[in-house]
Every structure is written in structure tokens, then in C-alpha cells.
Amino acid sequence: MSNISEMYSSMVFNDQVMREKLPKDVYKSLHKTIEAGRDLDITVANVVANAMKDWAIEKGATHYTHWFQPMTGITAEKHDSFISPVGDGTVIMEFSGKELIKGEPDASSFPSGGLRATFEARGYTAWDPTSYAFVKDGSLYIPTVFCSYGGEALDKKTPLLRSVETISEQALRILRLFGNRTARHVVTTVGPEQEYFLIDKGLYEKRPDLRYCGRTLFGTKPPKGQEMDDHYFGAIKPRVAAFMKELDEELWKLGVLAKTKHNEAAPAQHELAPVFSTTNIATDHNQLTMEAMKTIAARHGLVCLLHEKPFAGVNGSGKHNNWSLSTDTGENLLAPGKNPQDNVQFLLFLSAVIKAVDEYQDLLRVSVATAGNDHRLGANEAPPAIVSMFLGDELEAILDSIEKGKEYGAHEKIKMETGVHVLPTFNKDTTDRNRTSPFAFTGNKFEFRMPGSSASVSGANIAINTAVAEELKQFADELERAEDREQFDVILNDIIRRTIKNHKRIIFNGDGYSEAWEKEAERRGLFNFKTTVDALPSYISEKNIRLFTEHRVFTAAEVHSRYEIRLEIYCKTLNIEALTMIEMAKRDILPAVTGYSKKLADTIIAKRGVSAALDCSAELSILEKLSRATGEMYVTISELDKAATAAKAISGIYDRAKYYRDTVIPVMEKLRAVVDSVEPDVESGDWPYPSYGELLYKV
């Protein structure tokens, strides 16, 4: 199938297919359910299910699955066939409305953070009709939410949908005050840019650390890394290009708007960026994108690495979350227009975002906190761990003039001059971009640059949506008290001016990597949570629990459960990494170093057997270094073994996480340092694992 327009969404039961396959009354009823959130009648569900089944079978499906997003960080699916016995030894293909609407997976086998006991197994998946079903690998995939028998949300999609509803509700209140009667709801839109590494599958299989942990636990930088800046936007290698071509086509079939592909900064690193979608669909599509990357890479003899820091010393991978607000009629509420200083509706929504990011900076940091992302944030390759906003010179000047009550003198558009007459001239943007900013305004949206490459974007968007909804609610409460238009304008101007004055500390247009900014941020009173363990307690602060519960995004129990799960995942991640280091060092690295040391000793003995005058200084020097390192390695392996064992004995989950951060990680770093120090001294044929040079350059 070479025609992209025919290929696109060919495997999706989308609105166009529903219009063709469903009776008009059924289609209208389903559309009302999707648009207005009305309950779905079972008779309508039966008709939809039968049409969906027939369509899926035409596409080669034999099974269906409720596809959901538990708190494991990946998706889950259980497949059932359409076959149903007739009684005469034959079968028919059936799929009912009840099967479409509801599934019953085991809820005790997924992380619940104490919401469910092991013996409390019943859970439900419920169809999310706002995200289209699709066919993949011979099964009909039905996007669903996942909850417990008691109704607690056990997934990432349910709270995301709740946050989408609450920000729509509060944004509509603001729009009505500005006279907008046509918008029925407001949607948050997201375009998550996905960074990833591709390495050779054969080399990957020889690295236990990559197989178990997704990142290298040992390894020295190759002679050439990314310092020449020749990989970024460089020509794509044929093997990678073939992978990217198939990835695009498979994603297009599934309705994923894959748009941009290019080489990223580090060798073997790449990026895919989609066109914006509604936040719910964008989240589903990003999960599909990550799954497809791994599956398709294998078909090309490659492995896709989504860890935030697969290789020390080169850029890690993030997932830039481009977030905006739009009405269902197509109005972007974060578009400044030609004269942003006069666009008070825009300035009010902008003020809400500024206030939200400042007041809930801790929550935004928590939303991206993982053991993997701890290696990346603040490492001069990604945003610092301090949350701040970049608005650009023009917007900052406008806000400054509003705060001070001065007239803003708009600047004329400046022509971009290249100095070459044959080349076209064009208007220069009113501000530069700032790649060091965690939360940067980029024209009509905000780019939240802190999420890690392996994470679901649901967590970040739940935090942003709910925080902004709270500020819009406060603004609406105040504005609705106005008795006439004149009073409304006074209150409106006061809100904008007051917000700028009280929350401008969060705005920073400078270099986020500089030491000066870290000191300045501390002076401003901004949080600087360097690790996941530092950040997570903020999740269960009274302020943040109140935010989530008042907007019905989480119950207090659901917030605490996610806090427990996040800590548990952090501890398990580090435990696996520590045990993997111990195994690699004991079984392979230590024997390799001692084996090579014996080779050197045998060479020295052989040389001296020939002639005492032969120079053995090089061999002796290396042998002495390896001998010292072997002893240090042995002691450190034992130290790490004891530390990992002690960690598992600590009962309190937060205390255990702190122990991993303060005790286990330093020993892991110590072991890595000694191993990496001897890798260059051991003959390549004797080193047990592929080197960084092989991993990064053999594709």
C-alpha cells in the first residue's frame, strides 16, 4: 500500500468507518455519547459491537482485547477470540455489546499501591469510546480504562480523562464570561516528541545490563562521541532509514500522525515527532509508538532503547510534551494573535498557566520523577531539575508593562536578512527558543521538556491539566462576581497584573544550565529536587492532595497509592541494577581482568626467559594497575552485595528508597568507576562485552 491517504487510519474504526458501518440512529447516539459524555445504551452497544467485529474480521482479526494502561508504565492486553460454539461441532463469530463495554482482568496482579489486597482479584476494564478501536497483529484493540471492584482507578487513563474534563469545565466558564457561547468544550492538545536509540540486536544480546535494565551499567566513552555535532540532523543511515520508513507506515495505518523524523544529538540517537492530537488520543498513540518502535526494530535486526540514559557520557533521551488549549470550534486559547498586549483573553489564560506552574512546580517535577530520569535531568543535556518558564522577550516585556502600568510599545516585525540576494527574506520570530527551559512557550503552546523518553505522558498532562484548571477556577470565581462590564474589566486587569507580580519568579529566559541560575532559583524560593526521592514526598502534600480531590481527578487514596507505587518502582529498578552489576562483575568482568592479567604475567615471564635485558616495563605497569583494580573490584562487589541485601530488609518504602539513593547508588558508582578505569587496558578480545564504540557506531 503506497498511497499514504489510503494507508492512513486503514486499521482504525474511526468516525468515517462508523458513519459507513452503523445505522444513522445508532451513529448519532454513539456520537452523543462521545461528544457529551452520555451513558451508552446496551442496544446501541450491541449494534456497534457487531459492526466493529465484522469490520475487524475484514481486516484479518480473529481476536479482540481490552487494551489498557496499568501503573506498570506499559500497556496490558488479554486476547479472546470471536469464536463461539454452536453445538454441532461448528463455531460462529460473535462479539456482544457487553463484551465491548466491559472486561474483567485480574486486578491483583497489577500495581495498586495498597488499593487492592492480593486476594481481592476482581477488576474491570471499560471501553473508552473517545479513543478509536484499531486492528493490530490479528486482534481488535479496544482502548479502555481499568478500575478495581471498589471503583478505584488502577490505570493512567482514568485520571487523565478526569483532568481533561475538569480543565474543560473551568475553561468554558472563562470563555462564557468573554461572550463565547459556541464552544461546547475545551480540549487540551499534546504532541509528544519521542527520542530513542537504535543499536544492533546481536550486540545488545551480549550485554546483560541492556537486557535487564535498558541501560549500560559499565562502559567507557569511545574516542569519538557527539562533540563534532555531526550526527544531529545528519544523513540517516540506510538501515535506520528502512526502520523509520516501516515505522511511519505502521503508525499511519493505526492513525498515529507521525510527522517528523531525524537523527538526534548523540550517535545512534533519533527522534520521531507527531502532529498534535487531543491529550487522551495523543497518550494512546505515544504508547503505540513506543511499542511499534520496539517491534519494528527487531524486524530490522535492531533494538530500540527508550531508557532516559542508556549510555553514560552522551545525551540521554526525553519526550518533549507540547501542550496547548483549544476549543472544539478550533480556537487556540494560547495563540497570542498579532497584538498580544491587547488580547486580554489570551493574557488571562497565559496568567493561569504562569500561576499554575509556579504554585505547582513541585507537582510538575514529581510528574517526571523516575530512577531513569534522575540520570538525565540537570545533566546539561536536558532541562535542569528546577522548574521554570520561558516566555521570550516580547511576552516578558508585555507582562512587565502590565505589571508596571506602562504603555507597551509594540515592535515592528524584523526581516531576516541572510546577506544573499537570491535567498528569500522572511519575518523573524519575535523571540528565540530556549532549549534549557523546562516549560517553554513556543508561539501558541508550551513545551514541557522534562518527561523521560520511556514514560507515559499521562502523568505530566494530569498535573498540567489539573493545576491550570484550578487557576482558571479561581479566576472564574472572581470574575463571575462582577456586576457589570466595567467592574468585570477592573477585576480582569487586576487578576492579570496581580498574577504577574506574584508569580513572575517562575519566569526565566536565561541559561538554565548555569550555576548562577541554580543560586538565583534558590534566592527566588524555587524548588530544586535533584532526585526522585527528593521529589516524591511533595506528591502527598496537603496542597496537592487537595488539588486532586477537589477537581475529582484522584481520591486521596488514589494519590497515596501512586506515591507508594512510584517508590516501589524506584526501589525495584535500583535493586535490579545492583544485582545485574554484581552478576556482570563477578561472572564476566573480574574473570576477564584476572585472565588478561595472567596473559601479561606470562608475557613477562616469557620475555625474561629469553633475556633479562628485555624491557617489561609496559607489561609490568599495566599488570600493577590491573592487580590493584582487581582487589578494589572484589571488595566493592562485596560491598554492593551487602548494601543490596540490606536495602531489601528495610520495611518502610520511603526509608528503603532513601537507602538506595544514599548508600546503594554510591557503591554502584564506585564499582562502575573501577571497572571503567581498566576497560581501556584490557585487550578488546578479552573484554567480555561489546564496547560503547561498537554499540553506538555499528548500525
N, C-alpha and C positions, 0 to 999 in steps of 0.2 A: 504494500500500500504506500504509494509515493506521494499522493495528493494530501497535503497537510490538512486542508479543510475537511476532507473526508475522514482522515485519521483522527482528528481532534474529537475527543469525547465519544469515540465509537464504541467504547466499552462502558459507557456511563448511562444509567437510567435517569437521564436528566429531564428538564422541563419539556423540551421538544419531544422526547420519546414518550413521556407521559401524555402529552397532548395528542399524540398519534394513537397510543395504545389504550387509553382509558375512555370510557363513555364521558360525554360532556359534563353531566351532573356529578359524576364521581371525581372528575378532574377539578371542577370548581370547588367541591367540598374539600378535597385534599389541599388545594391551593389556599383556601381559607385557613386550614389547619396550620400550614406553613407560615403564611403571612401574619395571621392574627393570633396564633398560638392556641387555637380552639382544640377541644378534645376530638379525637378521631373516632368516628362511628365504626363499629366492628363490621357492619355490612360493607362499608366503603373499604375498610382494610382488606376484606376478603377479595374484593374485585381487584384492588391494587396488587395484592399478593399473587393472584393468579396471572395477571398481566406481566408482573415482574418475573415470575417463574418462566413463562413462555418466552419472554424476551431473552432471559439468561440462557435458556436451553438453546435458543437460536445462536447464541454466542459461544456455545460449547460447554456451558456449565452443567455439571452433574450434581453439585452440592451447593449448599448455602451456609453462611456463617455470620453470626453476630460479631462484628469487629469492634473492639472497644479498647480503651486506653487506661489500664490499671496503673497503680502507682509504682510500677516497676521501671518506668521510663521508656518502655517499649509497648507495642500493641499486642493484643491477645486475640485468638480466634479458635473456635471449635467447630469443625465441619460436619454437617449432616447431609445425607443425600436426599434428593427429591423423591426417591422410590418409596412406594407404599404397596404392600402385598394385597392382591385382590382376593385370593382364596383358591384359585385354580392353578396355582403354580406360576402365575404371571404377576407383573407389577404394573402400576401406573405411576405417573409423575405428579406428585401433589405438593402444594405449599399453601398453607392457610393464612388467613389474616392474623390468627392467634400466634402462629409461628413467626410471622413478620414482626409483630408488635413486641413480643416478649420471648426471652430465652432464660435459661436457669443454669448458669455456670456455678461451679463450686467457689463460694466466696471465702472459704477458709484458707485457700492455697495462694492467695494474693496478699501483699502487704496491706494491713489495715490499721496499724498503729494503735492497737488495743480496741478498735471499734467492734471487732468480732473475735470471739474465742475460737480455738481450733475445732471444737465440736459444733460450733454454730456455722454450718456449711452453706446454708441456702443464700443465694444471691440472685439478682435479676439483671438482665440486660434489656433495655427498652429502646426501640427504634427512634432514631433522631431524623425526622423527615426533612430537616433543614440542610442536611448534608446528603448528597445523592448516593444511592447504591451503585455498585460497579462490579464488573466481572474481571477476575484475575486468576490465572492459573487453574481454570476449570471450576471455579466456585463463584457464587454470587455473594459479594461482600456487602453487608448491611451495617452502616455506621450506627453505633448505639452508645447509650450511657450505661453505667454499671453501678448498681447500688446494692446494699445489704437488705436482708429480710426486714430489718428495722427502718429502712429508708435512708440510711446514711450513705452519702456519696463515697464510693470507693474508687473513683476514677478521676481523671483530669478534665474530662469533657463537661461533666455536670456543673462544677463551679464556674467553668469558663462560660457556659451558656447563661448561668445566673448573672455573671458580671456583665455580659453583653446586654441582658435585659435591664439591669439597673442603670447603666450609663445611658441607654436609650431613653428610659423613663425621665431621668433628670435633664438630659439634653433637650428633650421635647418641651419641658417646662420653660426652659430658656427661650427656645425658638418661638413658642406661643407668645411670650412677652414681647418679642420683636415683630409680632404680627404674622408669623408664618403659620398658616392654617392647612397647608397642603401636605406637609411631611407627616407620614404616619408613624415612622420610626427612624431612629438614628442607628447606624451601624459603625462599628469600629472595623477598619480595614488593616490588613497586615501583608507585608511582602517580606518573608524571611529569607535572607541571603544565606546560602549553605556552603560553608568551607569544608574541605575534606582532603585527605591524602590518598594517593594510589601507589601501591607497591606491588612487586612481583609476588605471586602466590607461593612459588617454590621457596623463596627466601623467607617469607612470612612463616611458613610451616616449620622452619628451623629455629624460630625464636619463641620459646615458651612465654616470655613476657608479653609479646604481642598477642599470642593466642589466648592467654588467661586474663590479661589486664588491658589490652588495647593500646598499650604504650610500652616503649622500651624502658627498662629499669636500669640497664647498663648500656654504655656506648659512648665513644668519643667522637667529636666533630670531625668530619672529613677535611682535607686540606682546603677544599672549596665548599662554601656554604651558600648563603644568599647575598654575600657582601657585594657582588658585582651587579646586583639588581637586574640580572639578565633573564630571569625566569618569569617575573611579573609581566603579564600581558604578552609574553613571548609566543613564538610559533608553537602550536600544540603538536606533540609527537604523534605519529600515526596510530600507535596502539591506544593512546589516550583518546585521540580523536574518534576512533572506532567505538570506544566505550561511550563517549559523550553522545555520539550520533544515536546509538541504540537507546541510551538513557532518555534522550529527548523524545524519541518516538514512542517509547513505552509510557512515559509520563503524559504525553499528549493524548494517547488513547484513553488514559484514565482521567482526562480533563484537567490535568495539572498544567498551569500556564508557565512552563519552563521557558524562559526568555533569553537570559544571558549566560554565557559560559566562557571561562578564561583561566589561564594559569594565574595562580596567586603568588605571593612573595617568596615563599620557601620552595626549594626544589621538591618536586613530586606533589606539590600542593595545588589545589584547583578550587574553583567556586562555581556554583550554579545559583542564579537569581531568578525568581518568578515574577510575574505580573501580580499586582495586588489582588487579594480576594477578601471576602468577609473573614473575620478572625476565626470563626469556627471552621470554615472550609479551608482556610489557609493552614490551620493547625493540622487538620486531617491530611491535607496534601503534603505538608512537610514530613509527616510520619511516613507517608507513602514514598516520598522522595528518598528518605534515608534507607528504607527497606529496598527500594529498587536499586539504589547505588550499590548496596552490598551484593544483591543477587546478580546484577548485570556484570559487576566487576569480576565475579567468579567465572562467568562465561568467557571472559577475555584473559583468563589466567592471571587476574589481578585480585587484590584485596583492597577494599575501601576502609580506611581508618577514619573514624569520626571522633576519636578522643581529642580532648582540648589541647593536649601536649604530647603527641606521640614520640617526639624527638627532642631531647634537650639541646639548647643552643640554636634552634631555628624557630621560626614563627609557629605559634600554635594556631588552632582553628576556632573561630567563633561563628555566631549565627546572628547577623545584624537584623534586628526586629524593627522594620519600618512601619510605624503605627500612625494612623490618622483617623479622623472622624468625618463621616459623610451622612447625608440624609438619603432616604430611599428615592428621592427625586433627583439625586446626583449632585447636590451641593456639597463641596468640600468645606467643612467648617473651620479648617486650619489654613485655608488659602487666604493670604493677606490682601489680594487684589492689587490694583495699580497704586492705590494710595492707602497703605495700611494704617497710617496715622488717623485717617478719617473713618476707618472700618471698625466701628465700636463693637459690633457683634464678634468679629474676629478677635479683637483685643480682649474681650471678655472670656472667650474660650481659651485664648492663649494664657490669660491670667489664671484660669482654673488649672491648666497644666503646670504652670510655674509653681503655684501654691501646692499642688499635689506632689510634685517631685520633691519640693523642699520638706513638706510635712511628713512625707512617707518615703524619704530617701533610704531609711533603714529597710523598709519593706521591699523596695526595688533591689537593693543589694541582696537581701535574703532570697529573692525570686531566682537569682542566678547562682546561688552558692552551692557548689559541689566540690568533691575532692579533686576532680579533674580540672575544674575551672580555677581552683586555687593556684595551679601551676602557671596559669595564663594571665590573670588579671594583675595589673600593676607591673608587668614584666617588659615594659617599653615596646610592646608589640600589640597591645590591646589596651582598652581604657584602664585607667587606674581603678583601684577598688573604692575610691572616693566618688560618690555620685555627684555630678554637677551637670549643668545645662549649657549648651552653646546656642546662642540666638543669632550671632552675626552682628556686624557693626551697625547696619541700618536699624534693625529692630531694637537693639540695645539703645541706640540714640533716641528712637521714638519713645521708648519706655522712660528713658531719663528725662526727656522733655515733659512727659505727662506727670512724672513724679514731682518735678520742679515747677510745674505750671507754666512752662515756657512754650512759645510757638515753635513747632518743628519745621525747619526749612528743608523741604524735600529736595533731594539731589537729582539732577538730570541723569538719564542713562548714559553710561560711558561706552563709547565704541571700543571694541577690542581691536587693536592695531597690531598686525603681525610683521609689518615692515616689508611685506612682499605684495606688490600691486595686484598680481594675478589672483591672489587668495581673497576670499570674501571677508568682509567685515561683519561683525555681529555685536549685539549688545552684551556687555559684560554683566555677569551676575552682580547683585548688589553686595554680596559678601562672599568670602572664601569658605572652604569647608574646613572642619577641624576633626581630624581622624583620632585625636587623643581624647575627645569628649565622650563620656558615657551616654549622654542623652542630647543629641544634636538636632537642631531644627534645620531641615534641608529643603526649604521652599514652600511645601504645603503638607509636611509630615514631620514626625520626629523619628530619628534613627537611634534606637536603643541598642548600643553596641556591646553590651556586657554579656548577653547569654552565650553559653558554651555551645560548641558545634553538635554535641550528642544529645542535648536537652530538648524536650518538648517545649515549644514556645507558649504552651498554655499557661505555665506558671508566671512568666513575665507579663503576659497580657491580662491575666486575672488581677495582678497587682496594679497595673496601669489603669485598667478599666474602672476598678473599684475606687481607687484613690481619686481619679478625676471625677467620677460620679459623686463622690462625697463633696468635693468643692463646688460642683455645679448645683448640688442640692442646697448648700449654704447660700450661694449667690441667689438662687431662685427664691428661697425663703425670704431673703431680704428684699428683693425686687418686687415680689408679689404684695408687699405691704404698701407700696406706693399708691397714693390715692388719685393721682393724675399724671399726665405725661411729664410735666415739669418736674415733679418730685421723683419720678422714675429716672429722669436724666441725671438729677443730682445724685441719687443713690448709685446709679450705674457708674458715673465718673468717680465717685468716692471709692467704690469697690476696686476699680482698676488701679487708681492711684495708691490706695492703701495696700493692695496686694503687692504692687511693685516695691513699695517702700519696705514692707515687712519680709519679703521673700527674695529680694534681689541677691542675697548672699549665695544662692544656689546657682546664679548665672556666672559663668567663667568662660571667656573666649580665648584664653591663652594656652600655653603648653601644659597639658595635664601630666606629662612625664617628668617635669622638672621637680627638683627637691624644694624649690621655692614655693610651688603650688601646694605641696603637702603641708608646709608650715603655714601658708596662708589659709588653707582649708581648716586647719586646726584653730587658727585665730577666729575664723568665721563661725566655728562651732559645728562644722560638718562631721559626719561620722567617717571613720576610716577603719572598716572591718577588713583586715588583711586575709582572714581565713574563714572557712565555713563555720568553724567552731565559734569564732568571734561573732559571726553574724546571726546565727540561728536563734539565740535567745530572744532577739527582737521580734521574731515571728509570733511569739506568745505573749508579747507585752499587752498590757490592758488596752492601750490605744489601738493596736492593730486588731485585736480580737473584737473590740467594739466596732471598728470599721466594717469588718466582715459580717458580723452578726446583724448589725443594723441594716445592712444592704442585702441580707439574706443570701450571701454568697457562700458562706460557711456557717455551720453552727460552731459553738465554742469547742465541742468535742471533735469536730472535723479538723479544726485548726490544730488542736493538740495532737491528733493522730498523725497529721502530716509532719509536724515537728519531730515526733518520735521516729517516723519512717525515714525522714531525711538524715537524722543522726545515725540510725541503724545502717542505712546505706553507706554513709561516710565510714563508719567503723568496719563494715564488711569489705568495702573497697580496699582500705588500707591493710586489713588482715590478709586478703588475697595477695596483695602486692608484696607484703613482708614474707609470706610463705613462699611465694614464687622466687623472690630474691634468694632466700635461703636454699631452696632446691637447686636453682641455677648455679649458685656459688659453690655449693657442696659437691654436686654431681658432675659439673662440667668445668667450671672456671678454675677452681682450686686444682683439680687433677691436670688441667691443661697447663697451668702455670708451673706446677711441680714437674710435669713431664718435659716441658721445654727447658726448665732449669737443669734437668738431668742431661738433656742434649748438650747444653752449654758445658756442663761439668765433664761430660765425656769428650767433648772437643778439646777442652783444656788439658785433660789427661793425655789424649792422643798427641796433641802438639808437643807437650813436654816429653812424651815418649820418643818423639822424633829428635827433638833438640831442646835443651834447656834454654837456649838463646832465643827461641821463637817467642814473639810478643803475644801474650794472652791478656793484655790489659783491657781490651774491649769486652771480651767474654767475661772476665772477672768482674768488671764494673756492672754489667747487666745482671750477672748472676747474683751479685751482692744486693742489687736493688730488688730483684725478684724474690730473693730469700727474705729480705725484710718485709716486703709486701705480703708474702705468703703467711708469715707469722701474724701480721696485723689483720690479714683477711680472716684467718682462722679464729682469732679472738673476737673479731667483730661479728662474724657469723654466729658464734655462740651467744654474744651479747644480744643480737637481734632475735635469736630464737627465744631467749629468756624474756625479752621485752614483749614479743608477740604472745607468748604463753600467759604472761602476767596481765596483759590487756584483756584477754578473754575472761579472766577471773573477776574483773571489776563489774559489779552488778548495775550500778547506775549508768544509764546510757549516755548522759552528758559527761559524767566523770570519765567514762571509757573513751569518749571522743576526745576529751582534753588530753588523756594519757597518750592516745595515738599521735595527736598533734605535738605534744611537748616531749615525749620520750621515744616513741617508735619511729617517727619520721626522721629525727636527727640521726638515729642509728642507721636507718636506711640510706640517708645521705652520706654518712661516713663510710658505709660499705661500698656504695657506688663510687665514691671518690678514690678509694684504694684500688678497686678493680679497674676503673677507667685509667688510672695512672700507669698501669702495667700493660694495657692492651696494645699500645704502640710498640712495646718492646718484645712482644711475642710474635714469632713468625706467623703470617696470616694462615698458613695451612694448619697450624697447631691451635689457633684460636677457635673455640667451639661454635661460634655464632657468626652469621653474616654481619659485616661492619655497617656503619652508617653510610659510608660511601657506596656500598653495594645496594643498600635499601633505598637510598634517595636517588640514585642515578641509573639503576638497571631496569628502567621501564622504557 
